[in-house]
Amino acid sequence: MTEQTDVLIVGAGGGGAVLGLALAQKGIRTIVLEQASGPPTGLRGEILQPNGQQVLDRLGVLAKLPSHAIRSVRHFHFYRAGGNRLCTIDYGMLPPPYNRAVVTLPNVAHHAILDALDSSSPGSLRYGTAFKGLIRDGHRVVGVEAEHAGRSMSIRAAVVVGADGALSKVRDAIGIPAQVHRYREGYLIAILDRAHGDLAESRYYVGRGAILGLFPAAEGTQYLFYMIPADSMAHVKAAGLPALRHAWRTIAPDLGHVFDGLTDWKQTAYMPTGRVRTKTWVADGALLIGDAAHAMNPHASQGRMQAMVDAMAVADLLPSCLEKGDLSAAALAPFERSRRPQVEMLQRLADEQVLFWNTTNPLLGYLRNRVFRTFDHNPRLRYQVLATTAGLRSTAPFGLRDRLIAAGLWPDRHADRLPPEAAVPVNQT
């Protein structure tokens, strides 16, 4: 069986689903292949940063998120593990209306995107369909071979989009070289029972080889993430729930009542971490978005958001390419040129955070805490960091002088100088 479409997307994750919806809203024929049998159901923490909120608003999805399943968070407090507060990041500094982080219950935003896609283009989303290979005409990609329910199929398309994650099969089939780096740390994530305490604001603890974060979610629940050695989930489980709760209490002694909300391993999941760097994101008749092109460490708090922004950039470019009948690598290259600067900046920033935040080195830990304390009384630097985390900057938050200032080695005569768009007076935190 052979089908024909304008755009064929492999993967219905954060980037692929958004791209499918954006193209459907433009009236472009699109098929989205997803190897899973249905929408995701697993545990994952979802924080919509301001740039992700902008994307969903543009697609008409943000306002449709169920109010009982989302929670807006303004303040993120950073603490030294077992000790005092280091600094507070206030999302209220950002220009409205996107001046909060939005925490959702598992998969709520993703399901809303998938529902909107199915409504806009019924039948375009194909679950249970596995990518098997590319169809080529010379060097040009012209479609894919896939399999559904044991039956082979061919789908020809003007352009094929690989949105199939860090271990992308589409990327490998195209032949795009990639550097795939696995970090030495992963994260145990959990959702804690509402009956054992509710935090109104987020907390993020950093210590010697220790990271623990808590985010208030809807219905009084709490998302938690806890850094553990990569692939060590089995060892953590073998030690038992009491040992895990004890480790958390050591880091955050005043939150024991919250940690009591972990009563079953079913409340937990493991999230590995990795980084992908590729030579290019485009080829004749094909391109990559999201983690397939540029996975990054979650310290950047932008992995899923960057996939969504990729999708919107591609959706803005493809109509003219399709109209001209030119889907060459040269015609697709403006997407990559526009997106690479922000993505590579975020990857570098995340790796710096891995070096300082994950460290067991006392000197690096001292410098890290010193920088956090500087942020607490320097609104200018604090805003620059926040705008980067929110996805609103394409350039690095710090130059050399700002790094010296953050480390307490240089005075800042302009510490109170905020950009015009900042919404909070200097004396507010």
C-alpha positions as CSV (number, residue, x, y, z in Angstrom):
1,M,0.0,0.0,0.0
2,T,1.3,3.4,-1.0
3,E,0.1,6.8,0.2
4,Q,1.0,10.3,-0.8
5,T,1.2,13.4,1.5
6,D,2.9,16.7,1.6
7,V,4.7,16.3,5.0
8,L,5.5,13.0,6.8
9,I,6.4,13.3,10.5
10,V,8.0,10.4,12.3
11,G,7.3,10.8,16.0
12,A,4.3,12.4,17.8
13,G,6.2,13.7,20.8
14,G,6.5,17.3,21.9
15,G,7.9,18.5,18.6
16,G,6.2,16.1,16.1
17,A,2.7,16.6,17.5
18,V,3.0,20.4,17.6
19,L,4.3,20.4,14.0
20,G,1.5,18.2,12.9
21,L,-1.1,20.5,14.5
22,A,0.5,23.7,13.1
23,L,0.6,22.3,9.6
24,A,-3.0,20.9,9.8
25,Q,-4.2,24.4,10.8
26,K,-2.5,25.7,7.7
27,G,-4.3,23.2,5.5
28,I,-1.2,21.2,4.6
29,R,-1.6,17.5,4.1
30,T,0.3,15.8,6.9
31,I,0.7,12.3,8.3
32,V,2.3,11.7,11.7
33,L,3.6,8.2,12.5
34,E,3.9,7.1,16.2
35,Q,5.2,3.7,17.1
36,A,3.4,3.7,20.5
37,S,-0.1,2.2,20.6
38,G,-1.7,5.4,21.9
39,P,-1.2,8.7,23.7
40,P,1.5,8.6,26.4
41,T,0.4,7.5,29.9
42,G,3.7,7.4,31.8
43,L,4.8,9.6,34.7
44,R,6.6,12.7,33.7
45,G,6.9,16.2,35.1
46,E,5.7,18.9,32.7
47,I,6.6,22.5,33.2
48,L,5.6,24.9,30.4
49,Q,8.0,27.7,30.2
50,P,6.8,31.0,28.8
51,N,8.0,30.3,25.3
52,G,6.2,27.0,25.3
53,Q,3.1,28.8,26.6
54,Q,3.4,31.2,23.6
55,V,3.5,28.2,21.2
56,L,0.3,26.6,22.7
57,D,-1.4,30.0,22.8
58,R,-0.7,30.5,19.1
59,L,-2.1,27.1,18.3
60,G,-5.3,27.8,20.4
61,V,-4.4,25.0,22.9
62,L,-3.3,26.9,26.0
63,A,-6.7,28.2,26.9
64,K,-8.1,24.7,26.5
65,L,-5.9,23.1,29.1
66,P,-8.2,21.9,31.9
67,S,-8.0,24.2,34.9
68,H,-8.1,21.4,37.4
69,A,-4.9,19.9,35.8
70,I,-2.6,22.9,35.7
71,R,-1.0,25.2,38.3
72,S,0.8,28.5,37.8
73,V,4.0,29.0,39.7
74,R,5.7,32.4,40.2
75,H,8.6,31.8,42.6
76,F,11.4,29.3,42.4
77,H,13.5,29.3,45.6
78,F,17.1,27.8,45.5
79,Y,18.5,26.3,48.7
80,R,21.7,24.9,49.8
81,A,21.2,21.2,50.6
82,G,20.4,20.9,54.3
83,G,20.7,24.6,54.8
84,N,19.6,28.1,54.0
85,R,18.0,29.8,51.0
86,L,20.4,31.0,48.3
87,C,18.2,33.0,46.0
88,T,14.7,33.4,44.6
89,I,13.8,33.6,40.9
90,D,10.6,35.5,40.4
91,Y,8.8,34.8,37.1
92,G,6.7,37.9,37.8
93,M,9.7,39.9,36.4
94,L,8.8,38.7,32.9
95,P,6.5,40.7,30.7
96,P,2.8,39.5,30.9
97,P,0.9,37.5,30.0
98,Y,3.6,34.8,30.1
99,N,5.1,35.6,33.4
100,R,4.6,32.4,35.3
101,A,5.7,28.8,34.9
102,V,2.8,26.4,34.3
103,V,3.0,23.0,35.9
104,T,0.6,20.4,34.5
105,L,-0.4,16.9,35.6
106,P,1.3,14.1,33.6
107,N,0.8,14.4,29.8
108,V,-2.0,17.0,30.1
109,A,-0.5,19.4,27.6
110,H,0.6,16.6,25.2
111,H,-2.9,15.1,25.2
112,A,-4.4,18.5,24.5
113,I,-2.1,18.9,21.5
114,L,-2.9,15.4,20.2
115,D,-6.6,16.0,20.6
116,A,-6.4,19.2,18.7
117,L,-4.4,17.5,15.9
118,D,-7.0,14.7,15.6
119,S,-9.8,17.3,15.5
120,S,-8.0,19.5,12.9
121,S,-6.9,16.6,10.7
122,P,-8.8,13.3,11.5
123,G,-6.8,10.2,10.6
124,S,-3.5,12.0,10.2
125,L,-2.1,10.6,13.4
126,R,-1.2,6.9,13.0
127,Y,-0.5,5.1,16.3
128,G,1.2,1.7,16.3
129,T,3.2,2.5,13.2
130,A,6.9,1.9,13.1
131,F,9.4,3.6,10.9
132,K,11.4,1.1,8.9
133,G,13.4,3.1,6.4
134,L,13.6,5.9,3.9
135,I,12.5,6.0,0.3
136,R,15.0,7.8,-1.9
137,D,15.2,9.2,-5.4
138,G,19.0,9.5,-5.8
139,H,20.2,11.5,-2.9
140,R,16.8,13.0,-2.2
141,V,14.4,11.6,0.5
142,V,11.0,11.1,-1.0
143,G,9.2,9.1,1.6
144,V,9.3,6.3,4.2
145,E,8.8,2.6,4.6
146,A,6.7,1.8,7.7
147,E,4.9,-1.1,9.3
148,H,1.5,-1.2,11.0
149,A,0.0,-4.3,12.6
150,G,2.5,-6.5,10.7
151,R,1.7,-4.9,7.4
152,S,4.3,-3.0,5.4
153,M,3.4,0.4,3.8
154,S,5.0,3.1,1.8
155,I,4.3,6.7,2.3
156,R,5.7,9.2,-0.2
157,A,6.1,12.8,0.9
158,A,7.6,16.1,-0.3
159,V,9.5,16.3,3.0
160,V,10.1,13.8,5.9
161,V,10.6,15.2,9.4
162,G,12.5,13.2,12.0
163,A,10.9,14.0,15.4
164,D,11.8,10.6,16.9
165,G,14.0,11.5,19.8
166,A,17.6,11.4,20.8
167,L,18.2,7.9,19.4
168,S,16.6,8.9,16.1
169,K,16.2,6.2,13.5
170,V,15.4,8.8,10.9
171,R,18.6,10.7,11.6
172,D,20.6,7.4,11.2
173,A,18.7,6.6,8.0
174,I,19.5,10.0,6.5
175,G,23.1,9.5,7.4
176,I,23.5,12.6,9.5
177,P,26.5,12.2,11.9
178,A,25.6,12.8,15.5
179,Q,27.5,13.0,18.8
180,V,25.3,11.3,21.4
181,H,26.5,11.9,25.0
182,R,25.0,10.2,28.0
183,Y,25.5,12.1,31.3
184,R,26.7,10.2,34.4
185,E,23.5,11.3,36.2
186,G,19.8,10.6,35.7
187,Y,16.8,11.6,37.6
188,L,14.2,9.8,39.7
189,I,11.0,11.7,39.2
190,A,7.9,11.3,41.5
191,I,4.5,12.7,42.1
192,L,3.7,13.0,45.8
193,D,0.3,12.5,47.4
194,R,-1.7,15.7,48.1
195,A,-2.7,14.4,51.6
196,H,0.8,14.8,53.0
197,G,1.4,18.6,52.5
198,D,1.3,21.2,49.8
199,L,4.0,23.6,48.8
200,A,2.8,26.8,47.2
201,E,6.1,27.6,45.6
202,S,8.9,25.6,44.0
203,R,12.1,24.7,45.7
204,Y,15.4,23.6,44.2
205,Y,18.1,22.2,46.5
206,V,21.8,21.9,45.4
207,G,24.5,20.3,47.5
208,R,27.6,18.2,47.2
209,G,26.6,15.7,44.5
210,A,23.0,16.2,45.4
211,I,20.1,17.9,43.6
212,L,16.4,17.8,44.7
213,G,13.6,19.8,43.2
214,L,9.9,20.1,44.1
215,F,7.3,21.8,42.0
216,P,3.7,22.4,43.2
217,A,1.3,20.7,40.7
218,A,-2.5,20.7,40.4
219,E,-4.9,19.1,42.9
220,G,-2.4,19.6,45.8
221,T,0.2,17.2,44.4
222,Q,3.9,17.8,44.2
223,Y,6.3,16.9,41.4
224,L,9.7,15.9,42.7
225,F,13.0,15.1,40.9
226,Y,16.1,13.7,42.5
227,M,19.5,13.2,40.9
228,I,20.8,9.7,41.0
229,P,23.6,7.9,39.2
230,A,22.6,6.9,35.7
231,D,20.8,3.6,35.5
232,S,20.8,3.2,39.3
233,M,17.0,3.0,39.7
234,A,17.1,-0.7,40.6
235,H,19.6,0.0,43.4
236,V,17.5,2.8,44.7
237,K,14.4,0.6,44.8
238,A,16.4,-2.2,46.5
239,A,17.3,0.1,49.3
240,G,13.6,0.8,49.9
241,L,11.2,3.7,50.2
242,P,12.2,4.6,53.8
243,A,15.8,5.0,52.7
244,L,14.8,7.3,49.8
245,R,12.6,9.4,52.0
246,H,15.5,9.7,54.6
247,A,17.8,10.9,51.8
248,W,15.4,13.6,50.9
249,R,14.9,14.7,54.5
250,T,18.7,15.0,54.8
251,I,18.6,17.5,51.9
252,A,15.4,19.3,53.0
253,P,14.8,18.7,56.7
254,D,11.7,20.8,57.0
255,L,9.8,18.9,54.2
256,G,9.5,15.5,55.8
257,H,5.7,15.8,55.8
258,V,5.7,16.3,52.1
259,F,8.0,13.4,51.4
260,D,5.6,11.1,53.3
261,G,3.5,11.4,50.2
262,L,5.7,8.8,48.5
263,T,4.1,5.5,49.5
264,D,4.5,3.3,46.4
265,W,7.1,2.9,43.7
266,K,4.3,3.3,41.1
267,Q,4.5,7.0,41.9
268,T,8.1,7.1,40.5
269,A,9.8,6.8,37.2
270,Y,13.4,7.2,35.9
271,M,14.6,9.8,33.4
272,P,17.9,9.4,31.7
273,T,19.8,12.4,30.5
274,G,21.7,13.0,27.3
275,R,22.9,15.5,24.8
276,V,22.8,15.3,21.0
277,R,24.9,17.4,18.6
278,T,24.5,17.0,14.9
279,K,26.5,18.3,11.9
280,T,23.3,19.4,10.2
281,W,19.6,19.3,10.7
282,V,18.6,19.3,7.1
283,A,19.0,17.2,4.0
284,D,17.4,17.1,0.5
285,G,13.7,16.2,1.3
286,A,14.2,15.8,5.1
287,L,14.9,17.6,8.3
288,L,15.2,16.9,12.1
289,I,13.6,18.7,15.0
290,G,13.7,18.4,18.8
291,D,15.9,15.8,20.5
292,A,16.6,14.1,17.2
293,A,18.6,17.2,16.3
294,H,19.7,18.7,19.6
295,A,18.8,16.9,22.9
296,M,20.1,18.8,25.9
297,N,20.4,18.3,29.7
298,P,17.2,19.1,31.6
299,H,19.1,21.7,33.6
300,A,18.3,24.0,30.7
301,S,14.6,23.5,31.4
302,Q,14.1,23.9,27.6
303,G,14.3,20.5,25.9
304,R,10.6,20.0,25.2
305,M,10.1,23.8,24.7
306,Q,12.8,23.9,22.0
307,A,11.2,21.1,20.2
308,M,8.0,23.0,20.1
309,V,9.7,26.2,18.9
310,D,11.4,24.1,16.2
311,A,8.0,22.9,15.1
312,M,6.6,26.4,14.7
313,A,9.7,27.5,12.8
314,V,9.3,24.6,10.4
315,A,5.6,25.2,10.0
316,D,6.3,28.8,9.1
317,L,8.9,27.8,6.5
318,L,7.3,24.8,4.8
319,P,4.3,26.5,3.0
320,S,6.6,28.6,0.8
321,C,8.9,25.6,0.1
322,L,5.9,23.5,-0.9
323,E,4.5,26.2,-3.1
324,K,7.8,26.5,-4.9
325,G,8.3,22.8,-5.0
326,D,11.7,23.2,-3.5
327,L,12.4,21.0,-0.5
328,S,16.2,20.8,-0.9
329,A,18.6,21.1,1.9
330,A,19.3,24.7,0.8
331,A,15.6,25.6,0.9
332,L,15.2,24.1,4.4
333,A,18.4,25.6,5.8
334,P,16.8,28.9,7.0
335,F,15.1,26.8,9.7
336,E,18.4,25.6,11.0
337,R,20.1,29.0,10.7
338,S,17.4,30.6,12.7
339,R,17.3,28.0,15.5
340,R,20.8,26.9,16.0
341,P,22.1,29.9,18.0
342,Q,19.6,29.6,20.8
343,V,19.8,25.8,20.9
344,E,23.6,25.7,21.0
345,M,23.6,28.4,23.7
346,L,21.2,26.4,25.8
347,Q,23.3,23.2,25.4
348,R,26.4,25.0,26.5
349,L,24.6,26.6,29.5
350,A,23.2,23.3,30.5
351,D,26.6,21.7,30.5
352,E,28.0,24.5,32.6
353,Q,25.2,23.9,35.1
354,V,26.0,20.1,35.1
355,L,29.6,21.0,36.0
356,F,28.7,23.3,38.9
357,W,25.4,22.0,40.1
358,N,26.1,18.3,40.0
359,T,29.6,18.6,41.4
360,T,31.1,16.8,44.4
361,N,34.1,19.2,44.4
362,P,33.9,21.6,47.4
363,L,35.5,24.5,45.5
364,L,33.1,24.3,42.6
365,G,30.2,24.0,45.0
366,Y,31.4,27.1,46.9
367,L,31.5,29.0,43.6
368,R,28.1,27.8,42.7
369,N,26.5,28.9,45.9
370,R,28.4,32.3,45.7
371,V,26.8,32.8,42.2
372,F,23.3,32.0,43.5
373,R,23.8,34.5,46.4
374,T,24.9,37.2,43.9
375,F,21.7,36.6,41.9
376,D,19.6,37.2,45.0
377,H,20.7,40.8,45.3
378,N,21.5,41.6,41.6
379,P,18.2,42.0,39.7
380,R,19.9,42.5,36.3
381,L,21.7,39.2,36.4
382,R,18.7,37.5,37.9
383,Y,16.5,38.7,35.0
384,Q,19.0,37.6,32.4
385,V,19.1,34.1,33.9
386,L,15.3,34.0,34.1
387,A,14.8,35.2,30.5
388,T,17.1,32.4,29.3
389,T,15.3,29.7,31.3
390,A,12.0,31.1,30.0
391,G,13.2,30.7,26.4
392,L,13.1,34.4,25.7
393,R,16.9,34.9,24.9
394,S,18.9,33.5,22.0
395,T,22.2,34.8,23.4
396,A,24.1,33.6,26.5
397,P,23.0,35.3,29.8
398,F,26.6,36.1,30.8
399,G,29.7,37.6,29.1
400,L,33.1,37.5,30.8
401,R,32.4,40.6,33.0
402,D,29.0,39.3,34.2
403,R,30.7,36.0,35.1
404,L,33.2,37.9,37.3
405,I,30.4,39.9,38.8
406,A,28.4,36.7,39.5
407,A,31.4,35.2,41.2
408,G,31.7,38.2,43.4
409,L,35.0,39.3,41.8
410,W,33.8,42.5,40.2
411,P,31.4,45.2,41.3
412,D,28.2,45.8,39.3
413,R,27.3,49.5,39.0
414,H,24.2,48.5,37.0
415,A,22.8,45.7,39.2
416,D,19.4,47.5,39.3
417,R,19.2,48.2,35.6
418,L,16.4,46.0,34.1
419,P,15.3,46.0,30.5
420,P,12.2,48.0,29.6
421,E,10.1,44.9,29.3
422,A,10.7,43.8,32.9
423,A,7.5,43.9,34.8
424,V,8.6,44.1,38.4
425,P,10.3,47.0,40.2
426,V,13.8,46.5,41.4
427,N,12.9,46.3,45.1
428,Q,10.5,43.4,44.5
429,T,11.5,39.7,44.6
